[in-house]
């Protein structure tokens, strides 16, 4: 079973996917972490991301593995798990830029399909229901007001030990939305057959209940 959850930054995809994963006992894959991992690696290795050739070489050399362990999704660099160090705002910015490059998208789309081949999964991201898994069993798209998304992102980063201001976060989200929605390939948009859920005034449990009732009803 493949379930996709797409939506803009801060719409609650990760939190909802995490809770849904607990209820269903299947892993959830944060595909944003995969774009962030490529960004992290490029920064660490001084890759000039305006140079296509350097990016292609980087994708060939990149010693990063994406694996599931039980219900958990791990981004591995050698023997280290690096999920926790991918959430700096600067890495998010770089990831959004790299996400516009066709070679990067193809590389990660292939990895995502490989992960899906190993069993039931929840995939959350931007293009899961439109491009990567158009035939997914269940597709959801979360929308939320801009202010609420900024508020949630500030809290989420605080939990990870990163302090940012509300205004700075709001502007960063606006910029990222624009980039994600207007890129040429795999832009952020709802698939025609997706169920749209507005999470602005809903708790995580209410969103998950609504997803579960869609699944149970079919
Ligand atoms: O969800 P996130 O903020 O961790 O994602 C980081 C960036 O990765 C985001 O700006 C867009 C990109 N991304 C994408 O293009 N496609 C995906 N499936 C997931 C993320």
Boltz pocket constraint, residues with backbone or C-beta under 6 A from the ligand:
constraints:
  - pocket:
      binder: B
      contacts: [[A, 9], [A, 31], [A, 32], [A, 33], [A, 35], [A, 36], [A, 92], [A, 95], [A, 96], [A, 99], [A, 124], [A, 125], [A, 126], [A, 127], [A, 128], [A, 176], [A, 180], [A, 186]]
      max_distance: 6.0
